[in-house]
Amino acid sequence: MFLGAFIPVIAATLSGTVAVLVAVVTHGPVSALIVLAIVIGVQQLGGHVPVLAVANTAIRYLVEHPRGEPAPRHDPPGTTPTDTKQTSTIPLRKRSSAATPTILCP
């Protein structure tokens, strides 16, 4: 399980290496350096942006809850009615099909 965590890192490094080698062979060393810079930039963004997003959320939570108390539980979205006026406790009468005229459209 511990080794499985390194597969994304190894895969990204191998794919970046292949991209740089292809750039060296097909377009020369200048293109390879540009590809290397792009690969390193993408790997750095992929590693740091999610970490910053999680840290930002944690810091905002700690500012709102300085003692670290847990957030109150909320009902999941969609489990409570949004318009209580439409909710009725009176059962509707079932209409008979004979009372409703049938209109045929061509």
CYANA upper distance limits for C-alpha pairs under 8 A (distance plus 0.5 A):
  1 MET  CA      5 ALA  CA      7.54
  2 PHE  CA      6 PHE  CA      8.19
  3 LEU  CA      7 ILE  CA      7.75
  6 PHE  CA     10 ILE  CA      6.66
  7 ILE  CA     11 ALA  CA      6.40
  8 PRO  CA     12 ALA  CA      6.52
  9 VAL  CA     13 THR  CA      6.68
 10 ILE  CA     14 LEU  CA      6.57
 11 ALA  CA     15 SER  CA      6.56
 12 ALA  CA     16 GLY  CA      6.55
 12 ALA  CA     43 GLN  CA      8.00
 13 THR  CA     17 THR  CA      6.59
 14 LEU  CA     18 VAL  CA      6.71
 15 SER  CA     19 ALA  CA      6.67
 16 GLY  CA     20 VAL  CA      6.70
 16 GLY  CA     36 LEU  CA      7.77
 16 GLY  CA     39 VAL  CA      6.27
 17 THR  CA     21 LEU  CA      6.65
 18 VAL  CA     22 VAL  CA      6.60
 19 ALA  CA     23 ALA  CA      6.70
 19 ALA  CA     35 VAL  CA      7.58
 20 VAL  CA     24 VAL  CA      6.70
 20 VAL  CA     32 ALA  CA      5.60
 20 VAL  CA     33 LEU  CA      8.05
 20 VAL  CA     35 VAL  CA      6.40
 20 VAL  CA     36 LEU  CA      6.42
 21 LEU  CA     25 VAL  CA      6.75
 21 LEU  CA     32 ALA  CA      7.68
 22 VAL  CA     26 THR  CA      6.51
 22 VAL  CA     32 ALA  CA      8.43
 23 ALA  CA     27 HIS  CA      5.89
 23 ALA  CA     28 GLY  CA      6.90
 23 ALA  CA     29 PRO  CA      7.97
 23 ALA  CA     31 SER  CA      6.42
 23 ALA  CA     32 ALA  CA      5.30
 23 ALA  CA     35 VAL  CA      7.63
 24 VAL  CA     28 GLY  CA      4.97
 24 VAL  CA     29 PRO  CA      5.68
 24 VAL  CA     30 VAL  CA      8.47
 24 VAL  CA     31 SER  CA      7.36
 24 VAL  CA     32 ALA  CA      5.55
 27 HIS  CA     31 SER  CA      6.43
 27 HIS  CA     32 ALA  CA      7.98
 28 GLY  CA     32 ALA  CA      6.89
 29 PRO  CA     33 LEU  CA      6.66
 30 VAL  CA     34 ILE  CA      6.91
 31 SER  CA     35 VAL  CA      6.63
 32 ALA  CA     36 LEU  CA      6.50
 33 LEU  CA     37 ALA  CA      6.65
 34 ILE  CA     38 ILE  CA      6.79
 35 VAL  CA     39 VAL  CA      6.59
 36 LEU  CA     40 ILE  CA      6.61
 37 ALA  CA     41 GLY  CA      6.52
 38 ILE  CA     42 VAL  CA      6.60
 39 VAL  CA     43 GLN  CA      6.69
 40 ILE  CA     44 GLN  CA      6.58
 41 GLY  CA     45 LEU  CA      6.63
 42 VAL  CA     46 GLY  CA      6.50
 43 GLN  CA     47 GLY  CA      6.62
 44 GLN  CA     48 HIS  CA      6.49
 45 LEU  CA     49 VAL  CA      6.01
 46 GLY  CA     50 PRO  CA      7.47
 47 GLY  CA     51 VAL  CA      7.46
 48 HIS  CA     52 LEU  CA      6.64
 49 VAL  CA     53 ALA  CA      6.76
 50 PRO  CA     54 VAL  CA      6.77
 51 VAL  CA     55 ALA  CA      6.58
 52 LEU  CA     56 ASN  CA      6.45
 53 ALA  CA     57 THR  CA      6.84
 54 VAL  CA     58 ALA  CA      6.71
 55 ALA  CA     59 ILE  CA      6.56
 56 ASN  CA     60 ARG  CA      6.68
 57 THR  CA     61 TYR  CA      6.68
 58 ALA  CA     62 LEU  CA      6.70
 59 ILE  CA     63 VAL  CA      6.67
 60 ARG  CA     64 GLU  CA      6.86
 61 TYR  CA     65 HIS  CA      6.44
 62 LEU  CA     66 PRO  CA      5.55
 62 LEU  CA     67 ARG  CA      8.12
 62 LEU  CA     68 GLY  CA      6.89
 65 HIS  CA     69 GLU  CA      6.67
 75 ASP  CA     79 THR  CA      7.19
 75 ASP  CA     80 THR  CA      8.16
 83 ASP  CA     87 THR  CA      7.83
 95 ARG  CA     99 ALA  CA      7.85
 95 ARG  CA    100 THR  CA      8.34
 96 SER  CA    100 THR  CA      7.62
 97 SER  CA    101 PRO  CA      8.41
